[in-house]
Amino acid sequence: MGIFSRFSDIVQANINSMLDRAEDPEKMIRLMISEMEETLIEVRSSSARIIADKKAAQRRLDNMNDDSEEWERRAKLALSKDREDLARAALSEKQIIKDEIALIEKDLQNLEEHLTKLDVEISQLQSKLDDAKAKEKTLKMRQEATSARYKTKRQNERSDIEDAFTKFERFEKKLDKYESELEAMDLGKDKSGNLHQQFANLENDDKLTEEINRLKKEVNNNNI
């Protein structure tokens, strides 16, 4: 692909559309910027060569104009000496130079038009490049902001998990405390004493039963 064909494609390209279709917009924008900068260097180098050609053509034109004036001066001199034949020869040389001057002037016009077009196109490309760099900066800022938000979110989630574990540990410690207090309350108690008390209660129940039966019997005898 030629430089100007590639340049035209870049100028006409829709950066936003290309970035929307790209799987990796950041990579795409870097490639676009690299391509634009490379093309801009080539176009400016081409412009420099055209400017050099224009200067060379202008010097040649100036020399040709000087030669044309010189042949006209010679023609006048020949006529003043009644040498019409020399005057004709001088004017013939002048005409050849004039034809060559016309060609150089046409080349200069074409070079000037080409430079004018390049100036407009370079301005367009520079504008595209500035736009692309601005978008690259925006993408970087968005990426940094997203990365910071993601990191903050992960830290918050990690903090929530740590809070949950901390609460659970506090709950376990409370349970341990209550269980320890209950066990402490049983310390020093005589378990065998409790057993004796239970049998004593049973014996008391038997005595109460015998007493109740005795009283019932007395009541029944009195009723007879």
C-alpha angles and dihedrals in degrees: 000000000000122000095250093045090052090044091053091050091052095047092049094044119111104227095194092051092049092049092048091055095044120102089211109030093181092055091044093052091049090052091048092050091048091050092047094049091048092048092046091054091050093047092049090048089051089049090052091054091049091049089051090049090049092052091048091049091048091052090049090049092051090050091048091051089051090050091048091053090047093053090048090052089051091049090054091047091052091050091049087057093046091250100135090161091061090044090055091049091050092049090049089056089047091053092052089052092047090054089051090047090054090054092048091048089052091050090049091051091051091048091049092050090048091051091049090052091047091050090055093044093047089051090051092048092047089051090051090048092050089049092050092049090050090052090048089054091048091050091051091049091049091047092049091047092048091047091050092048091048092049091048091048091050090049091050092049090048089049091051091052092048090049090052092051090046091053091047091050090050090051091050090050090052091051090049089050094051093046090048091051091051092049090047090054090058093050113113095019115133107232091189089054089056089054093052090049091054092053090045089054090052091051091049089052090055091050091050090050092052091049092050092050091050092052091047090053093051091049091052093049092052091052094056 
